[in-house]
Amino acid sequence: MEEAEMQLKGKKVTDKFTESVYVLANEPSVALYRLQEHVRRSLPDLAQHKSDMQSWEEQSQGAIYTVEYACSAVKNLMDSSVYFRSIEGLLKQAISIKDQMNSSQGRR
C-alpha cells in the first residue's frame, strides 16, 4: 500500500508541476494576445491622430513662413526709410526748382 500511496503522491506532484509549466509556458502568449488586441483597437485612432498632427504641423510651418516673410518685408521697409526721406527731399527740391522756373518764366 505504501508503494501505491507513493505513486499517487508522485502523480499529484508531477501533475501540479506539469500544470505549472503549462501555465508559465502559455502566459507570455496570453499577454502577447492581449497586447495585439490592444494595438489592433487603438492603432487606427493613433494613425488618424498622427495624420492630423502632421497636417497641423504643415499648416503651422506655412503660417510661420508667412509671418517671417512679412516681418522681413516690414524690416526692409523700415531700413528703407533713409531712402524714402532722401527721395522726399529730392522731390521737394524738384518742386521748388519747378516753382522757381515757373515764376522766372512768368516774369519774362
Backbone as CSV, one residue per row, in Angstrom:
resi,resn,N_x,N_y,N_z,CA_x,CA_y,CA_z,C_x,C_y,C_z
1,MET,0.829,-1.190,0.000,0.000,0.000,0.000,0.869,1.247,0.000
2,GLU,1.962,1.153,0.598,2.865,2.284,0.666,3.354,2.680,-0.722
3,GLU,3.603,1.695,-1.537,4.070,1.979,-2.893,2.983,2.653,-3.722
4,ALA,1.755,2.226,-3.590,0.630,2.828,-4.314,0.418,4.259,-3.843
5,GLU,0.587,4.446,-2.549,0.449,5.800,-1.981,1.546,6.718,-2.513
6,MET,2.757,6.210,-2.623,3.878,6.990,-3.156,3.649,7.316,-4.627
7,GLN,3.102,6.337,-5.365,2.817,6.584,-6.764,1.751,7.671,-6.918
8,LEU,0.743,7.628,-6.072,-0.328,8.632,-6.113,0.223,10.012,-5.802
9,LYS,1.057,10.106,-4.766,1.660,11.394,-4.412,2.592,11.882,-5.525
10,GLY,3.364,10.974,-6.092,4.249,11.315,-7.207,3.456,11.819,-8.402
11,LYS,2.334,11.134,-8.682,1.482,11.561,-9.792,0.915,12.945,-9.530
12,LYS,0.487,13.216,-8.284,-0.050,14.535,-7.942,1.010,15.620,-8.139
13,VAL,2.245,15.328,-7.678,3.334,16.298,-7.801,3.652,16.552,-9.267
14,THR,3.743,15.477,-10.040,4.060,15.677,-11.465,2.922,16.381,-12.194
15,ASP,1.678,16.081,-11.817,0.533,16.773,-12.445,0.572,18.267,-12.122
16,LYS,0.839,18.589,-10.868,0.928,20.003,-10.457,2.089,20.687,-11.173
17,PHE,3.224,19.990,-11.256,4.394,20.546,-11.936,4.093,20.764,-13.422
18,THR,3.454,19.792,-14.057,3.092,19.899,-15.473,2.131,21.059,-15.686
19,GLU,1.157,21.200,-14.807,0.196,22.301,-14.905,0.900,23.651,-14.751
20,SER,1.825,23.748,-13.806,2.579,24.984,-13.597,3.417,25.318,-14.826
21,VAL,4.091,24.335,-15.379,4.897,24.553,-16.582,3.999,24.979,-17.733
22,TYR,2.839,24.360,-17.881,1.897,24.700,-18.942,1.426,26.155,-18.802
23,VAL,1.076,26.554,-17.576,0.621,27.935,-17.329,1.746,28.919,-17.627
24,LEU,2.952,28.614,-17.139,4.083,29.507,-17.392,4.418,29.591,-18.872
25,ALA,4.305,28.485,-19.566,4.620,28.473,-20.998,3.590,29.266,-21.797
26,ASN,2.344,29.240,-21.375,1.284,29.924,-22.126,1.043,31.354,-21.663
27,GLU,1.539,31.729,-20.534,1.311,33.077,-20.010,1.835,34.162,-20.950
28,PRO,3.048,34.056,-21.480,3.515,35.089,-22.414,2.637,35.187,-23.662
29,SER,2.144,34.069,-24.153,1.318,34.148,-25.348,-0.019,34.808,-25.044
30,VAL,-0.546,34.631,-23.836,-1.774,35.320,-23.458,-1.508,36.823,-23.374
31,ALA,-0.368,37.175,-22.789,-0.019,38.592,-22.688,0.173,39.198,-24.075
32,LEU,0.841,38.473,-24.948,1.035,38.971,-26.304,-0.284,39.078,-27.056
33,TYR,-1.187,38.149,-26.816,-2.506,38.218,-27.449,-3.246,39.466,-26.991
34,ARG,-3.191,39.754,-25.684,-3.850,40.955,-25.153,-3.210,42.221,-25.730
35,LEU,-1.902,42.193,-25.855,-1.188,43.326,-26.435,-1.598,43.534,-27.895
36,GLN,-1.677,42.435,-28.633,-2.096,42.513,-30.030,-3.520,43.058,-30.130
37,GLU,-4.384,42.611,-29.253,-5.764,43.090,-29.215,-5.802,44.602,-28.991
38,HIS,-5.027,45.049,-28.028,-4.976,46.476,-27.701,-4.456,47.287,-28.893
39,VAL,-3.392,46.812,-29.515,-2.815,47.526,-30.654,-3.822,47.578,-31.799
40,ARG,-4.491,46.490,-32.065,-5.464,46.447,-33.151,-6.614,47.434,-32.914
41,ARG,-7.011,47.595,-31.650,-8.090,48.533,-31.338,-7.624,49.982,-31.391
42,SER,-6.438,50.261,-30.888,-6.007,51.654,-30.756,-5.217,52.176,-31.953
43,LEU,-4.721,51.311,-32.811,-3.887,51.744,-33.929,-4.605,52.680,-34.908
44,PRO,-5.842,52.403,-35.314,-6.494,53.335,-36.243,-6.624,54.745,-35.669
45,ASP,-6.973,54.845,-34.395,-7.078,56.170,-33.768,-5.722,56.858,-33.713
46,LEU,-4.693,56.100,-33.370,-3.348,56.671,-33.310,-2.874,57.120,-34.690
47,ALA,-3.176,56.332,-35.713,-2.789,56.694,-37.079,-3.506,57.969,-37.517
48,GLN,-4.791,58.093,-37.183,-5.544,59.298,-37.528,-4.993,60.498,-36.781
49,HIS,-4.667,60.310,-35.519,-4.094,61.392,-34.718,-2.759,61.845,-35.304
50,LYS,-1.937,60.896,-35.714,-0.646,61.232,-36.316,-0.853,62.008,-37.607
51,SER,-1.801,61.583,-38.415,-2.089,62.273,-39.673,-2.560,63.699,-39.409
52,ASP,-3.440,63.858,-38.424,-3.921,65.201,-38.056,-2.771,66.076,-37.592
53,MET,-1.892,65.516,-36.769,-0.758,66.286,-36.258,0.175,66.712,-37.390
54,GLN,0.400,65.832,-38.358,1.251,66.183,-39.493,0.618,67.296,-40.318
55,SER,-0.685,67.219,-40.500,-1.389,68.264,-41.245,-1.291,69.601,-40.515
56,TRP,-1.490,69.583,-39.200,-1.392,70.819,-38.414,0.026,71.361,-38.440
57,GLU,1.008,70.470,-38.442,2.398,70.911,-38.491,2.682,71.606,-39.824
58,GLU,2.170,71.030,-40.922,2.364,71.654,-42.237,1.704,73.029,-42.287
59,GLN,0.495,73.130,-41.755,-0.202,74.417,-41.732,0.563,75.422,-40.875
60,SER,1.070,74.962,-39.746,1.828,75.850,-38.860,3.107,76.321,-39.536
61,GLN,3.786,75.407,-40.224,5.013,75.794,-40.917,4.712,76.837,-41.988
62,GLY,3.601,76.674,-42.699,3.202,77.657,-43.694,2.926,79.014,-43.070
63,ALA,2.212,79.006,-41.952,1.906,80.258,-41.265,3.176,80.918,-40.736
64,ILE,4.077,80.119,-40.199,5.348,80.660,-39.683,6.137,81.289,-40.821
65,TYR,6.181,80.627,-41.974,6.898,81.177,-43.124,6.280,82.507,-43.544
66,THR,4.958,82.560,-43.575,4.271,83.791,-43.967,4.584,84.926,-43.004
67,VAL,4.542,84.649,-41.714,4.830,85.675,-40.707,6.280,86.139,-40.811
68,GLU,7.197,85.180,-40.974,8.611,85.560,-41.101,8.838,86.406,-42.351
69,TYR,8.169,86.056,-43.442,8.297,86.818,-44.676,7.751,88.234,-44.482
70,ALA,6.607,88.354,-43.815,6.017,89.671,-43.558,6.923,90.499,-42.649
71,CYS,7.485,89.883,-41.626,8.399,90.597,-40.725,9.629,91.080,-41.490
72,SER,10.131,90.241,-42.377,11.279,90.623,-43.183,10.937,91.806,-44.083
73,ALA,9.742,91.787,-44.669,9.321,92.889,-45.537,9.197,94.187,-44.744
74,VAL,8.621,94.110,-43.547,8.479,95.310,-42.712,9.852,95.839,-42.308
75,LYS,10.762,94.955,-41.952,12.118,95.368,-41.573,12.806,96.052,-42.757
76,ASN,12.651,95.471,-43.946,13.252,96.085,-45.127,12.655,97.469,-45.405
77,LEU,11.352,97.610,-45.182,10.719,98.923,-45.361,11.261,99.920,-44.340
78,MET,11.433,99.465,-43.116,11.959,100.366,-42.083,13.398,100.754,-42.398
79,ASP,14.163,99.792,-42.908,15.540,100.090,-43.294,15.579,101.041,-44.491
80,SER,14.522,101.051,-45.286,14.460,101.900,-46.477,14.006,103.319,-46.165
81,SER,13.687,103.602,-44.916,13.177,104.934,-44.572,14.185,106.030,-44.925
82,VAL,15.470,105.726,-44.846,16.517,106.689,-45.221,16.355,107.060,-46.689
83,TYR,16.132,106.062,-47.522,15.980,106.311,-48.953,14.703,107.099,-49.242
84,PHE,13.634,106.752,-48.509,12.387,107.490,-48.709,12.547,108.956,-48.306
85,ARG,13.261,109.218,-47.220,13.497,110.609,-46.814,14.333,111.345,-47.868
86,SER,15.312,110.647,-48.414,16.142,111.248,-49.464,15.292,111.567,-50.689
87,ILE,14.436,110.629,-51.085,13.543,110.861,-52.225,12.606,112.027,-51.932
88,GLU,12.094,112.089,-50.709,11.210,113.185,-50.325,11.934,114.525,-50.456
89,GLY,13.161,114.565,-49.979,13.947,115.803,-50.083,14.186,116.184,-51.532
90,LEU,14.532,115.203,-52.366,14.755,115.480,-53.790,13.475,115.956,-54.475
91,LEU,12.350,115.366,-54.101,11.073,115.816,-54.678,10.765,117.258,-54.258
92,LYS,11.031,117.583,-53.008,10.796,118.960,-52.553,11.699,119.927,-53.320
93,GLN,12.951,119.526,-53.521,13.861,120.359,-54.299,13.351,120.531,-55.724
94,ALA,12.875,119.421,-56.324,12.366,119.488,-57.695,11.154,120.397,-57.776
95,ILE,10.275,120.322,-56.796,9.089,121.194,-56.776,9.525,122.646,-56.624
96,SER,10.498,122.861,-55.752,10.985,124.228,-55.540,11.613,124.773,-56.825
97,ILE,12.421,123.967,-57.486,13.051,124.401,-58.738,11.986,124.657,-59.790
98,LYS,10.970,123.774,-59.856,9.876,123.956,-60.819,9.148,125.264,-60.536
99,ASP,8.886,125.558,-59.269,8.215,126.816,-58.905,9.074,128.007,-59.299
100,GLN,10.383,127.907,-59.062,11.292,129.000,-59.446,11.287,129.200,-60.954
101,MET,11.284,128.087,-61.689,11.264,128.194,-63.160,9.969,128.817,-63.645
102,ASN,8.870,128.411,-62.999,7.563,128.979,-63.385,7.502,130.476,-63.077
103,SER,8.029,130.842,-61.933,7.994,132.262,-61.562,8.919,133.076,-62.446
104,SER,10.078,132.496,-62.825,11.003,133.246,-63.692,10.428,133.347,-65.106
105,GLN,9.701,132.368,-65.560,9.079,132.434,-66.874,7.900,133.393,-66.865
106,GLY,7.278,133.526,-65.740,6.142,134.439,-65.621,6.608,135.858,-65.624
107,ARG,7.801,136.153,-65.176,8.332,137.492,-65.157,8.780,137.937,-66.543
108,ARG,9.147,137.009,-67.386,9.638,137.351,-68.715,8.546,137.800,-69.552
